[in-house]
């Protein structure tokens, strides 16, 4: 897969076309609810305030969603930025899109919210992956919707 055919786009929910929003929500439900066999309220009301990063395959008949995540701004001063809903479509796995998502999300969050900590709730099996970006555990393992998770915070290299 040539890198030139993929583009990244940041949008707030009101700037997503109905088709783009549908594709993003469908991918999240297909992976988090269906593939992971985890019935939970995927549409949680937090997308309204989030910044959405989408990686699109533009070399097909129109834009095809390859991967996405959301960044939630701090709820108030002193609260962290939250990265979540990190997802790569099955047909695009194995091409380092998870890395690209995290690199872009960290750069975005640090620029947009320079004094805020950055946190995420990781599925436990991805602890090493997120750790490779500088995230460190800040909680014990817990079950969320029947899946082991751990809270992690970005600790930038000084």
Steps between C-alpha positions, in 0.01 A plus 500: 500500500659823391491777762403758236153354467418554867409831655426607855216733587403664828137602535248597762171314474315787330756501218459132418271421212218261584681227303830562682328494839314181406826332387677594823220382728450182296871412524497553876189284545635232264823472701412588860151348517486225236860379456582525871157360595444784744152652504534848647378852413755589232321826425563660838435870444869593524553530124335843501797655683773285345751559227492206259806378313428287198750331270344464158594285205452739209616266223177306480160614366474791743634520854503176700548519877812304600535612863380757751512625857361785702659756728287639781606842629549548874165524680640788704831660590735246652321200348666282233445474129358154423582292194251229419316287248829409329401266219649358179275335242571127457608542135763757604658326798870419488593827329591703811189720494474468878845659523401778264181569696686526831782716361252744349274503806788571737629782279149647473427477874835649601458792259133568572512439877867561591456490880265203526596142578398242239327180612327198355331183614684221318393145450759319711649300214600833339698622802835443326379673181395815687810477717713529186359854459582600857175406675542359851240313708315707762249239617472135576338281238120514503214359295310735274212337317659162572837591344816553712617864486762719661509880523817656363650850493742645248831579661701698242875456496666798669 
